Amino acid sequence: DAGVTQSPTHLIKTRGQQVTLRCSPKSGHDTVSWYQQALGQGPQFIFQYYEEEERQRGNFPDRFSGHQFPNYSSELNVNALLLGDSALYLCASSPLGLATGELFFGEGSRLTVL
Amino acid sequence: GDSVTQMEGPVTLSEEAFLTINCTYTATGYPSLFWYVQYPGEGLQLLLKATKADDKGSNKGFEATYRKETTSFHLEKGSVQVSDSAVYFCALRTGNQFYFGTGTSLTVIP
């Protein structure tokens, strides 16, 4: 049973560029959340997708956008990259309604903005 | 707003020592509380959880009790092992959103 998979694992971009990160949820999970983890910090909630719609959003600017596909996989897009966007981006999946209350995390995509 | 505050690290202990990592929270309503662990080179994984006041979560020798009166969820283990070296995150869930602490790095030396 594959867990949460993310790609790419590492990438380097320059300021002003755009980036797309991808996530496949754990089998049987239909809800995907994205988190940003800066170095030495805890994960910060970006947004959550369910039924192909953004269900909840954290305190992140509109430069951060996402999408969920019919197969429940998801993308995170960041436009007009800033140096401060350098972080580990984590995808987490959960089953319908967070019944177990648990998030299952991928290993993350480490973004470096130069 | 909702938030979690956990003990600053890093923490270094000798094998078989007693571990406590403090965690306090601020939340409206009745959150669920979690401890996640991040081993070197791996993603976050759930260590234990508690969904209501006075519940005790336990796993792999770790324990934490949901204390509503002190708004705390301290992580304890009676005898740590080298394999427990990792970063530990306290978290709370309200609705669909999780709030994480800043993490406490634990190193256990033989």
Chai-1 contact restraints between the chains, C-beta under 6 A:
chainA,res_idxA,chainB,res_idxB,connection_type,confidence,min_distance_angstrom,max_distance_angstrom,comment,restraint_id
A,Q41,B,T102,contact,1.0,0.0,6.0,A-B,restraint_1
A,G42,B,F89,contact,1.0,0.0,6.0,A-B,restraint_2
A,G42,B,F100,contact,1.0,0.0,6.0,A-B,restraint_3
A,G42,B,G101,contact,1.0,0.0,6.0,A-B,restraint_4
A,G42,B,T102,contact,1.0,0.0,6.0,A-B,restraint_5
A,G42,B,G103,contact,1.0,0.0,6.0,A-B,restraint_6
A,P43,B,F100,contact,1.0,0.0,6.0,A-B,restraint_7
A,F45,B,Q97,contact,1.0,0.0,6.0,A-B,restraint_8
A,Q48,B,N96,contact,1.0,0.0,6.0,A-B,restraint_9
A,Q56,B,N96,contact,1.0,0.0,6.0,A-B,restraint_10
A,Q56,B,Q97,contact,1.0,0.0,6.0,A-B,restraint_11
A,G101,B,S32,contact,1.0,0.0,6.0,A-B,restraint_12
A,E102,B,L46,contact,1.0,0.0,6.0,A-B,restraint_13
A,F105,B,G43,contact,1.0,0.0,6.0,A-B,restraint_14
A,F105,B,L44,contact,1.0,0.0,6.0,A-B,restraint_15
A,G106,B,G43,contact,1.0,0.0,6.0,A-B,restraint_16
A,E107,B,G43,contact,1.0,0.0,6.0,A-B,restraint_17
